[in-house]
Amino acid sequence: MEVGELGYFSVSLKCEHPAADKKEIRSPSIRFQNVNLRLGSKFRSRFDTMELERKASPYASRSSLSEEERKERLMRHLDKHGCITRADYEAMTGLAKHQAVANLNRCLSDGVVRKYGSGKTVVYLTR
């Protein structure tokens, strides 16, 4: 299927049972395998002039700080600003989202911080 300048999409199928003859193939043994995209030449030519950059993965930690250093930075930030969000803590420490949440929850259970709000509006405050 052609989609404008983007290119051509095609579907690949897989037969569950090996068949020596086309007549042996039955619809129940056919399974969807993949969707393939072959980029169109006009679309591909646009990439030649684009500058691409790698975006950091939200799942990989870029932090070289120890837990004690992270806690110290957190406390300095809280002393200065009074509260912090998970996203700000991520940026400050270089932790991935799930690691930042785990770290903040550990601080919460240790009594270092308290939590205000719920869902996306959570902020962490000094005790």
Helices and strands as residue ranges (DSSP letters): E 2-3, E 7-15, G 22-24, G 27-29, E 30-39, H 41-49, H 67-81, E 83-84, H 86-93, H 97-109, E 113-116, G 119-121, E 123-126
